[in-house]
Amino acid sequence: MTDSTDEDSPECRQCGSPVGSSSEQRVVTTVEEGTAVHRHFCSDDCREQWVSSNAA
């Protein structure tokens, strides 16, 4: 994602902020109904909050 800009960056799944290329960004990939789904997060904190809220 080094050529990415804020306009084409995905949004953080937790907070909605643009996920730019940085060492803080995280991507969680799962397979749902045979399709790879990528969920982008701007930081470990947002990823952990999302995991906590979906653990129920």
Secondary structure, 3 states (H helix, E strand, C coil): CCCCCCCCCCECCCCCCECCCCCCCEEEEEEECCEEEEEEECCHHHHHHHHHHHCC
